[in-house]
Amino acid sequence: MKDLNYDRITETRRANTPSMRKIVSGFCRTAMEDYRQAGYPFGKTMEGMLVWFEYGQFTTDN
């Protein structure tokens, strides 16, 4: 059973592994490709892509 009084710093270090970075970078590349195909409706930035995700990816090119 997981200890409920875990150390947040330790949890952060566990996620900072080469395999986790590979997973996250692969997700970002795929997400940016989908955002590009949608026509960059909120601009060509990571922040724009995150807004697009908040809208459920339903917004397309304006």
C-alpha positions in Angstrom: 0.0 0.0 0.0 1.3 3.4 -0.9 2.3 5.7 2.0 0.0 8.7 2.0 2.7 10.9 3.5 5.0 10.6 0.4 7.7 13.1 -0.4 6.7 15.2 -3.5 10.3 15.9 -4.4 11.0 12.1 -4.6 8.0 11.6 -6.8 9.2 14.3 -9.2 12.6 12.7 -9.5 11.1 9.3 -10.4 9.2 10.9 -13.3 12.4 12.5 -14.6 13.8 9.4 -16.2 14.9 8.9 -19.8 11.9 6.6 -20.5 9.5 9.2 -19.2 11.1 12.0 -21.2 10.8 9.7 -24.3 7.1 9.2 -23.7 6.4 12.9 -23.1 8.4 14.0 -26.1 6.6 11.4 -28.3 3.2 12.7 -27.0 4.2 16.3 -27.7 5.3 15.5 -31.3 2.0 13.7 -32.0 -0.1 16.4 -30.3 1.7 19.2 -32.3 1.1 17.2 -35.6 -2.6 16.9 -34.8 -2.7 20.6 -33.9 -0.9 21.5 -37.2 -3.5 19.5 -39.2 -6.3 21.4 -37.4 -4.8 24.6 -38.8 -3.2 26.1 -35.7 -6.5 27.6 -34.6 -4.9 29.3 -31.5 -1.5 30.2 -33.0 1.7 28.3 -33.6 2.7 28.0 -29.9 2.6 25.4 -27.3 0.2 27.6 -25.3 -2.2 27.7 -28.3 -2.1 23.9 -28.5 -3.0 23.6 -24.8 -6.0 26.0 -25.3 -7.0 23.8 -28.2 -6.9 20.7 -25.9 -9.0 22.6 -23.3 -11.7 23.0 -26.0 -11.7 19.3 -26.6 -9.9 19.5 -30.0 -13.2 20.5 -31.7 -12.0 23.9 -32.8 -10.6 23.9 -36.3 -9.1 26.6 -38.5 -10.9 29.9 -38.2 
